[in-house]
Every structure is written in structure tokens, then in C-alpha cells.
Amino acid sequence: MHYRIFECWRFAAAILVMTYHFLFFAPGPGTAAWTATLHLHFRPLLDVFFMISGFVIAARYAPRMNTMGDYRRFLRRRVARLYPLHVLTLIFFAAVGVASALGLVTLTDPGRWRLADLPFHFLALHAWGTTDRLAFNYPSWSVSAEFFCYLLFPAVVLVWRRAGVAGLGLLLVGWIAVLEVWSRQGVFPGGHWTNADTFGAYRAFADFTAGALAAALVARRILPVASHLPGLAALALALVTMGWPQLVHLTLALLFLAMLLIGHSEGARPASTARLEPLMGLTRLSFGVYILHAACEFVLLSFAWNHIVKPLGVVNFYAYLALPMGATIALAWLAFRFVEGPLGRLLAGERGAKPPSSLAAA
């Protein structure tokens, strides 16, 4: 079962996150203010990634995870899926950091290039609270957070099997309660757990567990939903509530409800989304777009735009924006074709396997 609607949501979220980061370079005295406002409002877009991950992985792997061997195969496949592109992108940023340390280039924000943090990034531990700020390839904190969720996935499976849906619900509520206590104690640098990035692993596991709970409820078919409209309406309401950051808990609840409803409706009528199948070749680039856009930002905006194109005044910023966005998507395609595909399958021990048609199958 491939949930095509979820894949479209994931791709749209990746494009929106990329666009938001690129807009920091827009000219004008009010740019910093309204990009900060966008950040404040649309932070839950990142939670969408982890919720969908929890849903898809629980639906796909939980029923067949019975032994430690099954878990090792699962973990190997997930590492093979995410780690190669993470490391290759990190090598690029690490080279920039080394060049800066040697005095070959001058960089702003020296904290982003702190070489002492490199081991945590290479080991994908940098979203576990091991560092105090985003560094190098800053979106890659989500890769670290995903690995944290994968390591705890057997606990999710165990709770599901021993205590059912009620147990998963208690696990989710209990985890969020701990996060709320930590928030009040000042554990998270961003103030609240829903803002966490360097401590994002703990935020991500709440979303991941919510996705797994949705998958468990869909597996039991608790709702007689066959239309996609209720799920899309819940998503629309979630987007509306993003306009009020103080309603972040309501936003997350609505995102969960949207996933639950769409999971039921698409599961009931898989053929109803067949018209989206031509888009799956594009939506499978979601991870590449998300993890690579900071590299295109560094080259085409931080360097090319700021130091070459902008001083010349030959093109409007918003017209120029098509270049880094198009380059990111093209680079994501190349990465999927030549890195995520063949190298990922090699690391997963699936050298002769056919490339997956969607991320859900990866």
C-alpha cells in the first residue's frame, strides 16, 4: 500500500521549507521580519515529515518485525536510505569549514562551522542534545532525529502488540507530558519542545509515535471514511491554525486527524489516487530536496547572489529564485538516481533490486 497523498504532502512540505529558507535572501528592509514570522507560523511543517515517517514505517514494518534479525534488517535499510546523502552533503560543508579554519575563505556566523561538532554530525547524533546550535548542513538535524526514532521503533512495536492502540496512545501522551515538563524546565534552547532542532530527536519521536498510532487505528478501520474530503478539510484547518503559534497543540492534533482520515480513505479506495501516480517520480525527491537545499543556498544565494548577481542589479531576486530552486530539484534527482538508489541498495544488501517507485517503498 502506497499512500500517494502522504507523499504529495511530504514533497509539498519539503518545497515550502526550501522556499522559506531561500526567502531569507530577499531584498528589502522588512525581509527579516516577515521571514521570522513565516518561521514562527510554519514550524509544524517539519512535524509533518516525522508523522508521515511514523505512519509509513509502522504500517510497513511493524507487522513483520518479530526477531532481532528483522530489526537489524530494518535498521540497515533505513541507514542505507538516509545516511549516504547525509554524509556526502556533510563532507561538502565540512570542506567549507576546514577552508575557513585554514584562512582560505571568510565566513559569517563562525559558530555554524565549528569543527569540534563534526563527529556528532558524522555519527548523526547532533539532534540528540549533543550540540547547542545548528551547524554545517542545518536541515540534517532531521536525519539525526529520524535515526533516534528508528532506534526506538522496537519499543513502539512492542507497545502496539502488548497493549494495542490504547498502549500507543498512552505512550504518546506520556512522551508529550515529559516534553512539556522539560519545556518548563528550560531544557530546549528554543523554549518549547515544538521549536526544538538541536534537541529535535525528542520532538520527532512524539510525531513519529503519533504517526504510528494513526497507522494502528487505520489498520483497525475504526472510521467508515471513504472520501478524502474530511482529511483534506482537517489539513486545511491545521494550516489555518498555523496563523496562531500559540495554538500549536491544536495544529498538531489537526495534522494527526488529517493523517488518520486520509489513511482511512486512501486505504479504503487505493485506486482513487491513481491519477497522482505520474507525480510519484517527483515526490520521491522529497528527502533530496530537503537535505540538499542548504548546499544550493550556500553556493547560489550566499555566494553567487550576494557577491555577484545582486551587486550587478541585472535580475530581480524573485526571478533569480527559480535558479536555486530548480538546481535543488535537479540535484535531488541526480542524488536519487546515482546515490540514494544504487549506493543505498548496495548498503542495504539489495544490489540487484529494482529502484522503488516511491519513498514509502524505500
C-alpha positions in Angstrom: 0.0 0.0 0.0 1.5 3.3 -1.2 -0.2 6.4 0.3 0.2 8.8 -2.6 -1.5 11.7 -0.8 1.0 11.5 2.0 3.9 11.5 -0.5 2.4 14.6 -2.1 2.2 16.3 1.4 5.8 15.4 2.1 7.0 16.8 -1.1 5.0 20.0 -0.7 6.4 20.4 2.8 10.0 20.0 1.5 9.4 22.6 -1.2 7.8 25.0 1.4 10.8 24.6 3.8 13.2 25.2 1.0 11.4 28.3 -0.2 11.2 29.7 3.3 15.0 29.3 3.8 15.7 30.9 0.4 13.5 33.9 1.1 15.9 35.0 3.8 18.0 36.4 0.9 15.1 38.5 -0.4 16.0 42.3 -0.5 14.1 44.9 1.4 14.2 46.3 5.0 11.2 44.2 6.2 12.5 40.9 4.9 14.0 39.7 8.2 10.8 40.5 10.0 8.4 38.6 7.7 10.7 35.6 7.2 10.9 35.4 11.0 7.1 35.5 11.0 6.9 32.7 8.5 9.2 30.6 10.7 7.0 31.2 13.7 3.9 30.2 11.8 5.0 27.2 9.7 7.3 25.3 12.1 4.7 22.4 12.2 5.6 21.6 8.6 8.6 19.8 9.9 6.3 17.7 12.2 4.6 16.5 9.0 7.8 14.7 7.9 8.0 12.8 11.2 4.3 11.9 11.4 4.3 10.5 7.9 7.5 8.6 8.6 5.9 7.1 11.7 2.8 6.1 9.8 4.5 4.6 6.8 7.2 2.7 8.8 4.7 1.4 11.3 2.3 0.3 8.6 5.1 -1.3 6.5 7.5 -2.8 9.1 5.6 -3.4 12.4 3.6 -6.5 11.2 6.8 -8.3 10.2 9.2 -7.3 12.9 9.4 -10.5 15.0 13.1 -11.1 15.7 16.3 -9.1 16.3 17.3 -10.2 12.7 14.2 -8.4 11.4 15.1 -5.3 13.4 18.7 -5.4 12.1 17.5 -5.7 8.5 15.0 -2.8 9.1 17.8 -0.6 10.6 20.2 -1.4 7.9 17.7 -0.4 5.2 16.8 2.8 7.0 20.5 3.8 7.4 21.2 2.9 3.8 18.3 5.1 2.8 19.3 8.3 4.6 22.9 8.1 5.6 24.8 8.2 2.2 23.3 11.5 1.1 23.7 12.9 4.6 27.4 12.1 4.7 28.1 13.4 1.2 26.4 16.7 1.9 28.2 17.0 5.2 31.5 16.4 3.5 30.8 19.5 1.3 30.0 21.6 4.3 32.9 20.2 6.3 35.3 21.1 3.5 34.0 24.7 3.7 34.5 24.7 7.4 38.1 23.4 7.0 38.8 26.1 4.4 37.6 28.7 6.8 39.8 27.3 9.6 42.8 27.5 7.3 42.0 31.1 6.4 41.3 30.3 2.8 37.7 31.7 2.9 36.0 34.2 5.2 32.6 33.1 6.5 30.0 34.8 8.6 28.4 33.0 11.6 31.6 31.2 12.7 29.5 29.0 15.1 28.0 27.2 12.2 31.4 26.0 11.1 32.7 24.7 14.5 34.8 21.7 13.6 34.5 20.3 17.1 30.9 19.5 16.3 31.8 17.4 13.2 31.9 14.0 15.0 28.4 14.4 16.2 27.2 15.3 12.7 29.0 12.3 11.1 27.5 10.0 13.7 24.1 11.6 13.2 23.9 12.5 16.9 23.5 16.2 16.5 19.8 16.4 17.2 20.1 14.5 20.5 21.2 17.5 22.5 24.9 16.9 21.9 25.3 20.3 20.2 23.9 23.7 21.2 23.2 25.1 17.7 22.5 24.1 14.1 25.8 23.8 12.2 27.1 22.7 8.8 24.1 21.3 6.8 21.5 22.7 9.2 18.4 20.7 7.9 20.2 17.5 8.6 19.1 17.6 12.2 16.0 15.8 11.0 18.2 12.9 9.8 19.6 12.6 13.3 16.1 12.7 14.7 14.9 10.0 12.3 17.7 7.7 13.4 16.7 8.3 17.1 13.1 7.2 16.1 14.4 4.1 14.3 16.3 3.1 17.4 13.2 3.3 19.5 10.9 1.7 16.9 11.0 -1.7 18.6 9.5 -0.1 21.7 6.7 1.2 19.6 6.1 -2.2 18.0 6.2 -3.9 21.5 3.7 -1.4 23.0 1.4 -1.9 20.0 1.5 -5.7 20.3 1.2 -5.9 24.1 -1.1 -3.0 24.8 -2.7 -2.3 21.4 -4.0 1.1 20.3 -4.6 2.2 23.9 -1.0 1.5 24.8 0.3 3.5 21.9 -2.0 6.4 22.9 -0.6 6.2 26.5 3.0 6.2 25.1 2.3 9.3 23.1 0.6 11.2 25.9 3.3 10.2 28.3 6.1 11.2 26.0 4.4 14.6 25.3 3.9 15.1 29.1 7.7 14.6 29.6 8.4 17.1 26.8 6.1 19.7 28.4 7.9 19.3 31.7 11.3 19.6 30.1 10.0 22.7 28.3 9.0 24.3 31.6 12.4 23.4 33.0 14.2 25.2 30.1 15.7 22.0 28.6 15.1 23.1 25.0 17.1 26.0 23.6 14.1 27.2 21.6 11.9 27.4 24.7 9.3 24.8 23.8 9.7 21.3 22.5 7.7 22.1 19.4 10.5 24.5 18.4 13.3 22.0 19.0 16.0 21.3 16.4 19.3 20.6 18.2 17.1 18.7 20.7 14.8 17.7 17.8 15.1 14.0 18.3 12.7 14.1 21.3 10.2 16.3 19.4 10.5 13.9 16.4 9.7 10.8 18.5 6.4 12.4 19.6 5.5 13.0 15.9 6.7 9.5 14.9 4.7 7.9 17.6 1.6 9.9 16.6 2.1 8.6 13.1 2.4 5.0 14.3 -0.8 5.5 16.4 -2.6 6.7 13.2 -1.3 3.6 11.4 -2.6 1.3 14.1 -6.0 3.0 14.1 -6.2 2.7 10.3 -5.2 -1.0 10.5 -8.3 -1.5 12.7 -10.5 0.5 10.4 -12.1 2.4 13.3 -13.7 5.1 11.0 -16.0 4.4 8.0 -14.3 7.0 5.9 -14.0 6.6 2.1 -13.9 10.2 0.9 -10.7 12.2 1.0 -12.6 15.5 1.7 -12.7 15.1 5.6 -8.9 14.6 5.7 -8.2 17.5 3.4 -10.5 19.7 5.4 -8.6 18.8 8.6 -5.4 19.6 6.8 -6.8 23.0 5.7 -7.8 23.7 9.3 -4.3 22.8 10.5 -2.9 25.3 8.0 -5.3 28.0 9.2 -4.4 27.4 12.9 -0.7 27.9 12.0 -1.5 31.5 11.8 -1.7 31.5 15.6 1.5 29.9 17.0 0.0 29.7 20.5 -2.3 27.1 19.1 0.5 24.7 18.1 -1.0 21.8 20.1 -4.3 22.2 18.2 -2.3 22.4 14.9 -0.5 19.1 15.7 -3.8 17.5 16.7 -5.4 18.5 13.4 -2.4 17.2 11.4 -2.8 13.9 13.2 -6.6 13.9 12.4 -5.8 14.7 8.8 -3.4 11.8 8.6 -5.9 9.5 10.3 -8.7 10.4 7.9 -6.6 10.2 4.8 -5.1 6.9 5.9 -8.7 5.5 6.2 -9.9 7.0 2.9 -7.0 6.0 0.8 -6.7 2.6 2.4 -10.4 2.1 1.6 -10.0 3.2 -2.0 -6.4 2.9 -3.2 -7.4 3.3 -6.8 -8.9 6.8 -6.0 -5.4 8.3 -6.1 -4.2 6.6 -9.2 -4.3 9.9 -11.0 -1.4 11.0 -8.7 0.8 8.2 -9.8 2.6 10.3 -12.5 3.7 12.6 -9.7 5.4 9.9 -7.7 8.6 10.2 -9.7 8.8 13.8 -8.4 7.6 13.2 -4.9 10.3 10.6 -4.2 12.7 13.5 -4.4 11.4 14.9 -1.1 14.3 13.8 1.0 16.9 15.0 -1.5 15.2 18.5 -1.8 15.1 18.8 2.0 18.7 17.7 2.7 20.4 19.3 -0.3 18.7 22.7 -0.4 21.1 24.2 2.1 24.1 23.4 -0.2 22.4 25.1 -3.1 21.6 28.0 -0.8 25.2 28.3 0.1 26.5 28.3 -3.4 23.8 30.1 -5.4 22.5 32.6 -2.7 25.1 33.2 0.0 27.9 33.4 -2.6 26.5 33.9 -6.2 23.6 36.1 -5.3 25.1 38.2 -2.6 28.5 38.7 -4.2 27.9 38.6 -7.9 24.3 38.9 -9.1 22.9 41.3 -6.6 25.6 43.9 -6.9 25.2 43.8 -10.7 21.5 44.5 -10.4 20.7 42.7 -13.6 17.9 40.4 -12.4 15.1 40.6 -9.8 15.6 38.4 -6.8 12.3 36.5 -7.3 13.1 35.8 -10.9 16.6 34.6 -9.8 15.0 32.4 -7.2 14.0 29.9 -9.9 17.7 29.0 -10.3 18.4 27.7 -6.8 15.0 26.1 -6.6 15.4 24.4 -10.0 19.0 23.4 -9.1 18.0 21.8 -5.9 15.3 19.7 -7.5 17.8 18.7 -10.3 20.4 17.8 -7.7 17.9 15.8 -5.7 17.1 13.8 -8.9 20.7 13.1 -9.5 21.2 12.1 -5.9 18.2 9.7 -6.1 19.4 8.3 -9.4 23.1 7.8 -8.5 23.4 8.0 -4.7 20.2 7.1 -2.8 19.3 4.4 -5.4 22.4 2.3 -6.2 24.5 3.2 -3.2 21.5 2.8 -0.8 20.6 -0.6 -2.3 24.3 -1.7 -2.0 24.5 -0.8 1.7 21.1 -2.5 2.3 22.4 -5.7 0.6 19.9 -5.3 -2.3 22.4 -4.9 -5.1 20.1 -6.3 -7.8 16.9 -4.8 -6.6 14.8 -2.6 -8.7 14.6 1.1 -7.6 11.5 1.7 -5.5 8.7 3.6 -7.2 8.0 5.7 -4.1 9.6 6.7 -0.8 7.1 4.6 1.0 8.7 1.5 -0.6 12.2 2.6 0.1 
